[in-house]
Amino acid sequence: MIFSSGAANATYRLHNALLEAGIDSRMIVQSKKSDDYTVIGHNSKIEKFINILRPELDWLPVKFYKHRTATLWRFSPSYLPFSNIIKKINEINPDIVHLNWVEGDLLE
């Protein structure tokens, strides 16, 4: 397992299936934990550090919300967006963009 969630692993399997079919695929992730060159993550130490803090900082308002329910845990406040994703997509200049699991600070 390369990723920490089932959704991320499923996305990686889809990405690999595209590669095996001869399609030039790239996968942009918030936190890269592999040496797969087709997976693109943040490069700077500052961006990596922010990515570690982002989930906890984003969840603070939800943790202290007095009317919180089990369903509310699926809510993503996204105060600190996944920075530069649009820039990274434009650098790759793809014909098609597939967004998977659009939650947890993905878009700016």
SULBELCOR-V90441 format. One record per pair of residues at least 24 apart in sequence whose C-alpha atoms are under 8 Angstrom apart, sorted by the first residue. I is the first residue (numbers start at 1). GAP is how many residues later the second one is. Records with the same first field share a line. If there is no record, write none. Layout:
I = GAP, GAP
This chain:
2 = 31, 32
3 = 30
7 = 94
8 = 93
11 = 89
28 = 57, 60
30 = 52, 76
51 = 31
54 = 26
55 = 49
76 = 27, 28, 29
77 = 27, 28
78 = 26, 27
79 = 26
80 = 25
81 = 24, 25, 26, 27
82 = 24, 25, 26
83 = 24, 25
84 = 24
